[in-house]
Amino acid sequence: MDESRYIRYNEQAWNREVDRKSIWTDGLTEEELQKALSGTVEIRLTTYKPMPSAWLGDLAGKRVLAVGSGGGQQAILFALAGSEVTLLDLSGKQLEQDRTMANRLGLELTLIKGDMRDLSQFDVEDFDIVFNPASTVFIDDVRSFYRECARVLKPKGVFLTSITNPVLYLFDERLALKNKLKVKYTLPYSDIRSLSRKRIEKMIKTGDTFEFSHTLADLLGGLGDAGFIIEGVYSDRCGFELLDSFIADAYLAVRATKRLPHDS
């Protein structure tokens, strides 16, 4: 398969996820919404744990770029907290979830359908916060993405991202669904390079996303090389009981700040 085509397939897959009402596509729960309306904003970078409030600070008036964050959830919460939010997502249906919720609540969001690998439409040092929940697995070059996030952030701006533990990609997914863990793949993993042509064709037919595990050197070292200082990390489970029983940190949430030009 031509590697450049995976983005188009991922767009189609996420549109299908909206139809399936998966966890990242079905908008805020009524409980989450009422909490936010009462002044308690809890935003998740990972599956279950909300970020510490200290990671966010006062969000009023902050310019936030939410990348790969459609679905009527996190961008809405930033807007409810008083932030000026621009949301970039590959899936038109994901963006519709945010448009529907924003209209319901009388919020203003800038919604842009686009590829997170290309942030060239945004100016240098334009945002206070870049928010990116667990979507780097859907692109092939995470280091380039980090550099673009650093470019659009103001000095000392905050980058909030979450990392999928590459170890999760070692296992045969079909056996894992049958409660059996078997190491099958080498790392770094890529659906495009690690799977057979027949399996890839089936993924396209069933509307599965194409994913990439990346190395820890790229996922963590790449942040430093892009000009970030990691200031906080916490872990979360993935929600799949068998994997969670062996791997406590399926996801890592990371808070990093952009270094000032004179910082070493």
ABEGO torsion letter per residue (X at the ends): XBAAAAAAAAAAAAAAAAAAGBAAAAEBBAAAAAAAAAGBBBBBABAABBBBAAAAEBABGBBBBBBGABGGBAAAAAAAAGBBBBBBBABAAAAAAAAAAAAAAGBBBBBBBBBAABAAABBBGABABBBBBGAAAABABAAAAAAAAAAABBBGBBBBBBBBBAAAAABBAAAAAAGBBBBABBOBBBAAAABBAAAAAAAAAAGBBBBBAEBAAAAAAAAAAAGBBBABBBBBBAGBAAAAAABABABBBBBBBBBBAABX
